[in-house]
Amino acid sequence: MLQGANFIIPLIILPYLVRTLGAETFGLVMFAQAFILFFNVIVDFGFSLSGVREVSINRGDHQKLEEIFNAIMTIKLLLIVVSFIIMVGIVVTFERFTNDYILYFITFGWVIGQALFPIWFFQGIEKMKYITIFKVIAQLLSLVAIVVFVNNPNDYLLVPLFNSLGFIAVGVISIIIILKEFKFKLFILKLNVLNNYFKESSHFFLSRAAVSIYTSSNAFVLGLFTNNTMVGYYSIAEKLYIALQALYMPIVNVLYPYISKERNIKLFKKIFKLAIIFNFVLVFGLYFMAPYLVELISGNQIIESIEVFRIFILVAIIVVPSILIGYPFLAALGYKNYANYSVVAGSIFHILGLTLLALTGYINIYTIAVTLFFTELIVLTIRVFGIKKYKLWSVS
């Protein structure tokens, strides 16, 4: 699942931001977001997956659910402190970050908001309406505030500020609703209990960290080796690509807890086939619409963004089936190693690829996008191998 898909800037506000801030300043904001996303992975620690599974399995046990909720929220709060200390250390040490330290501090607020927003709990009890409602509220609040107050490039700090405040507010409200509706009490658990939940989610954390390496790291690496303008061009295409993936996230979010509990492989296969057919038709149309989509967002037909987006469209042909057979299928059926280690293998390949590009001086928006294509191909191949090995697709 693409944890970073809901991050900060909804597609609807993207055209306004790109045109108001300009490619260079927009690229700076995107670079900060890519940097902060690493800390979100640390704070999440895989609970977006392990938490869903635990809640789904124990949804009929009130006492156990209360324990799960308190344990995960406690661990997340501790990880926020650790992450913030690490971030401060990096920002004050390296000049690339020191010059814009306020931007990184403000953007970190989104990590706090995400930690407070227990999406994993709502997914586990299969009450997706709460997730939808809260996300819409957070994004609408930030959208309105951005349109009203962000009027020129000098207002760029307000973008992460409004988004951070929106998600923090929604996170607090969602916790209050959970405590009241489910009659949960907040309490401190013993260290050994917290440690058990921490260890249980460690495998999922490894996979989330690996995914972050070959998704969020791309804009970050571009910012280190090129400039903010190139990050801006790349981010325009990447946001369109993320929006394409986001179309399938509701399917993933619903299927994961359902398949974990019901193990209805026959239904999954039907949904999978329909999704793949739809995806092929969609990407075919998007390939030819790329120039118009980029112009809609940026106001110009930026050649760099158009070509990168077309590479991303090819990546989407691989990514969609890979996402669907990953956690909603392999992990839900108990074969989480293939879902987890496939992205670890992919991230290792991606790191080696980026390292080679850096050493040879070939890092640019095109080579990074092509590297992502082969990375996702490796992930898909490993997951398909897992399905064939255990003959999961032959189950009626």
C-alpha positions in Angstrom: 0.0 0.0 0.0 1.1 3.4 -0.7 1.3 5.2 2.5 2.6 8.3 1.0 -0.4 8.6 -1.4 -2.4 10.7 0.9 0.5 13.0 1.7 0.0 16.7 2.0 -1.0 18.0 -1.4 -4.3 16.7 -3.0 -4.2 16.7 -6.8 -7.0 19.3 -6.9 -4.8 22.0 -5.4 -1.7 21.0 -7.3 -2.3 23.3 -10.3 -2.8 26.3 -8.1 0.4 25.6 -6.1 2.6 25.0 -9.1 1.5 28.2 -10.8 1.6 30.3 -7.6 4.9 29.1 -6.2 6.8 28.4 -9.5 8.7 25.2 -10.4 11.7 26.0 -8.2 9.9 26.9 -5.0 7.4 24.1 -5.6 10.4 21.7 -5.9 11.8 22.9 -2.6 8.5 22.1 -0.9 8.4 18.7 -2.6 12.0 18.0 -1.5 11.0 18.8 2.1 8.1 16.4 1.9 10.2 13.6 0.5 12.7 14.1 3.3 10.0 14.1 6.0 8.3 11.0 4.6 11.2 8.9 5.8 10.3 9.9 9.4 6.7 9.0 8.8 7.8 5.5 7.9 9.7 5.3 11.2 6.7 6.5 13.2 4.3 4.2 11.4 6.7 1.3 11.9 4.5 -1.0 9.8 1.4 -0.6 12.0 -0.6 0.5 9.0 -0.4 -3.2 8.0 0.1 -5.2 11.2 -2.4 -3.0 13.1 -5.1 -3.6 10.5 -4.5 -7.4 10.7 -4.6 -7.4 14.6 -7.8 -5.4 14.8 -9.5 -7.4 12.1 -8.7 -10.7 13.8 -9.7 -9.5 17.3 -12.6 -7.2 16.4 -15.0 -9.1 18.6 -12.8 -8.9 21.7 -13.3 -5.5 23.3 -10.5 -5.9 25.8 -8.0 -7.0 23.2 -9.0 -4.1 20.9 -8.4 -1.7 23.7 -5.0 -3.2 24.3 -4.1 -3.0 20.6 -5.2 0.6 20.4 -3.2 1.7 23.5 -0.1 -0.2 22.5 0.2 1.1 19.0 -0.6 4.7 19.9 2.0 4.6 22.7 4.7 3.2 20.5 3.9 5.8 17.8 4.2 8.7 20.3 7.6 7.4 21.4 8.7 7.1 17.8 7.6 10.6 17.2 10.1 11.8 19.8 12.9 9.7 18.4 12.2 10.8 14.9 12.1 14.5 15.8 15.5 14.2 17.5 17.0 12.5 14.5 15.5 15.1 12.1 16.9 18.0 14.2 20.3 16.4 14.2 20.3 16.2 10.4 18.9 19.7 9.8 21.4 21.4 12.1 24.4 19.4 10.8 24.0 19.6 7.0 23.9 23.0 5.2 21.6 21.6 2.5 18.9 21.5 5.3 20.0 24.2 7.6 19.2 27.0 5.2 15.5 26.0 5.2 15.2 24.6 8.7 11.8 26.2 9.4 10.4 24.4 6.4 11.4 21.0 7.7 10.2 21.6 11.2 6.8 22.7 10.0 6.5 19.8 7.5 7.3 17.4 10.4 3.9 18.3 11.8 2.3 16.1 9.2 4.1 13.1 10.7 2.5 13.9 14.0 -0.9 14.2 12.4 -0.6 10.9 10.6 0.5 9.2 13.8 -2.6 10.5 15.6 -4.9 9.5 12.8 -5.6 5.7 13.5 -6.4 4.7 9.9 -5.3 1.2 10.7 -8.0 0.9 13.4 -10.8 2.0 11.1 -9.6 -0.4 8.4 -9.5 -3.2 10.8 -13.1 -2.8 11.9 -14.0 -2.2 8.3 -15.5 1.3 8.9 -14.0 3.0 5.9 -16.4 5.9 6.0 -14.5 7.4 8.9 -11.3 7.4 6.9 -12.9 9.0 3.9 -14.7 11.6 6.0 -11.7 12.6 8.0 -9.4 12.7 5.0 -11.8 14.9 3.1 -12.2 17.2 6.0 -8.4 17.6 6.5 -7.7 18.2 2.8 -10.6 20.6 2.4 -9.4 22.7 5.4 -5.9 22.8 4.0 -7.1 23.4 0.5 -9.3 26.4 1.4 -6.5 27.9 3.6 -3.9 27.5 0.9 -6.1 29.2 -1.8 -6.9 32.1 0.6 -3.4 32.7 2.1 -0.8 31.4 -0.4 -0.6 34.1 -3.0 3.1 34.2 -4.1 6.3 32.2 -3.7 7.1 33.9 -0.4 4.1 32.1 1.2 5.5 28.6 0.6 5.9 27.9 4.4 2.1 28.2 4.8 1.6 25.1 2.6 3.1 22.5 5.0 1.7 24.6 8.0 -1.9 24.3 6.8 -1.5 20.6 5.9 0.1 19.8 9.2 -2.5 21.6 11.3 -5.3 19.9 9.3 -4.1 16.4 9.9 -3.3 17.0 13.5 -6.8 18.4 14.2 -8.4 15.4 12.4 -6.1 13.0 14.3 -7.2 14.4 17.6 -10.9 14.3 16.7 -10.7 10.7 15.4 -9.1 9.5 18.7 -11.9 11.2 20.7 -14.5 9.5 18.5 -12.8 6.1 19.0 -12.6 6.5 22.8 -16.3 7.5 23.0 -17.8 5.1 20.5 -15.9 2.0 21.6 -15.6 3.1 25.3 -11.9 2.7 25.3 -9.8 3.9 28.2 -6.3 5.2 27.9 -3.7 3.4 30.0 0.0 2.6 30.1 0.9 -1.0 29.1 3.8 -3.0 30.5 7.1 -2.8 28.5 7.0 -6.5 27.6 3.5 -6.1 26.0 4.7 -3.0 24.1 7.8 -4.9 23.0 5.6 -7.8 21.7 3.6 -5.4 19.4 6.8 -3.7 18.4 8.5 -7.0 17.3 5.3 -8.2 15.6 5.3 -5.2 13.4 9.0 -5.1 12.7 8.7 -7.3 9.5 6.1 -4.9 8.2 8.3 -1.9 9.1 11.1 -3.4 7.0 8.8 -3.6 3.9 7.5 0.0 4.5 11.0 1.3 4.8 12.0 -0.5 1.6 9.0 0.9 -0.3 9.9 4.4 0.9 13.4 3.9 -0.5 12.2 3.5 -4.0 9.3 5.9 -3.9 9.9 8.9 -1.6 13.7 8.7 -2.0 13.6 9.6 -5.7 12.6 13.3 -5.3 15.0 13.4 -2.3 17.9 12.1 -4.3 17.1 14.5 -7.2 17.2 17.4 -4.8 20.6 16.3 -3.5 22.2 15.8 -7.0 20.4 18.3 -9.2 18.3 21.3 -8.2 14.8 22.3 -6.9 13.5 23.0 -10.4 14.2 19.5 -11.5 12.5 18.2 -8.4 9.5 20.3 -9.3 9.3 18.9 -12.8 9.7 15.4 -11.5 7.1 16.0 -8.7 4.5 17.2 -11.2 4.7 13.8 -13.0 5.0 11.9 -9.7 1.8 13.5 -8.3 -0.2 12.4 -11.4 1.3 8.9 -11.0 0.4 8.8 -7.3 -3.1 9.9 -8.1 -3.4 7.0 -10.6 -2.3 4.5 -7.8 -4.7 6.1 -5.4 -7.6 5.0 -7.5 -6.9 1.4 -6.4 -6.3 2.2 -2.7 -10.0 1.8 -1.7 -9.9 -1.7 -3.2 -6.7 -2.5 -1.3 -8.0 -1.0 2.0 -11.2 -3.0 1.8 -9.7 -6.3 0.6 -6.9 -6.6 3.1 -9.0 -7.0 6.3 -11.7 -8.9 4.4 -9.3 -11.5 2.9 -7.4 -11.7 6.3 -10.7 -12.8 7.9 -12.7 -14.6 5.2 -9.9 -15.9 2.9 -12.3 -15.6 0.0 -9.8 -16.2 -2.9 -12.5 -16.7 -5.5 -13.9 -13.2 -4.9 -10.4 -11.7 -4.9 -9.6 -13.3 -8.3 -12.7 -11.7 -9.8 -11.9 -8.3 -8.5 -8.2 -8.6 -9.5 -9.1 -9.4 -13.1 -11.5 -6.5 -13.4 -9.0 -4.1 -11.9 -6.3 -5.2 -14.4 -8.6 -4.8 -17.4 -9.6 -1.3 -16.1 -6.0 -0.4 -15.6 -4.9 -1.3 -19.1 -7.7 0.8 -20.6 -6.9 3.7 -18.3 -3.1 3.9 -18.8 -3.6 3.6 -22.6 -5.8 6.8 -22.5 -3.5 8.6 -20.0 -0.4 8.0 -22.2 -1.9 10.1 -25.0 -3.4 12.6 -22.5 -0.1 13.3 -20.8 0.7 16.6 -22.4 -2.8 18.0 -21.6 -2.6 16.8 -18.0 0.8 18.4 -17.4 -0.4 21.6 -18.9 -3.5 21.5 -16.8 -1.4 21.4 -13.7 1.6 23.6 -14.6 0.1 26.0 -17.1 2.7 24.8 -19.7 3.4 21.6 -21.6 6.7 20.9 -19.7 8.5 18.4 -21.8 10.4 16.9 -18.9 7.3 16.3 -16.8 5.4 14.8 -19.8 8.1 12.3 -20.6 8.6 11.3 -17.0 4.8 10.8 -16.6 4.7 8.6 -19.6 7.4 6.4 -18.0 5.3 6.3 -14.8 2.3 5.2 -16.9 4.4 2.2 -18.0 5.3 1.6 -14.4 1.6 1.6 -13.4 1.0 -1.5 -15.7 3.3 -3.3 -13.3 2.5 -1.6 -10.0 -1.3 -2.2 -10.0 -1.2 -6.0 -10.1 1.8 -5.9 -7.7 -0.1 -3.9 -5.2 -3.2 -6.1 -5.4 -1.4 -9.4 -4.9 0.8 -8.0 -2.2 -0.8 -7.2 1.1 -4.5 -7.8 0.3 -3.6 -11.3 -1.0 -0.2 -12.8 0.0 0.1 -11.1 3.4 -3.6 -11.5 4.2 -3.3 -15.3 3.5 -0.3 -15.6 5.8 2.5 -15.4 3.2 3.6 -11.9 4.3 7.3 -12.8 3.7 6.8 -12.7 -0.1 4.9 -9.4 0.2 7.5 -7.9 2.6 10.8 -9.2 1.2 9.8 -8.5 -2.4 10.0 -4.8 -1.6 13.2 -5.3 0.3 14.8 -6.9 -2.8 13.4 -4.1 -4.9 14.8 -1.5 -2.6 18.2 -3.1 -2.7 18.2 -3.1 -6.4 17.0 0.6 -6.4 19.7 1.7 -4.1 22.4 0.0 -6.2 20.8 1.6 -9.3 20.8 5.1 -7.8 24.4 4.6 -6.5 25.5 3.6 -10.0 23.8 6.6 -11.5 25.4 8.9 -8.9 28.9 7.5 -9.5 28.6 7.8 -13.2 27.0 11.3 -13.1 23.8 10.1 -14.8 21.2 11.0 -12.1 18.3 12.9 -13.7 14.5 12.7 -13.8 14.5 10.2 -16.7 17.0 7.7 -15.4 15.4 7.7 -11.9 12.0 7.0 -13.4 13.4 4.1 -15.6 15.2 2.7 -12.5 11.8 2.7 -10.7 10.3 0.7 -13.6 12.8 -2.1 -13.2 12.5 -2.0 -9.4 8.7 -2.5 -9.5 9.2 -5.3 -12.1 11.4 -7.2 -9.5 8.8 -6.7 -6.8 6.0 -8.1 -9.0 8.2 -11.0 -10.2 8.9 -12.1 -6.6 5.2 -11.9 -5.6 4.1 -13.9 -8.6 6.7 -16.5 -7.7 5.2 -16.8 -4.2 1.7 -17.3 -5.6 2.9 -20.0 -8.0 5.0 -21.7 -5.3 2.1 -22.2 -3.0 -0.4 -22.6 -5.9 -2.7 -19.9 -4.4 -4.2 -18.9 -7.7 -5.4 -22.5 -8.4 -7.6 -22.4 -5.3 -11.2 -22.1 -6.3 
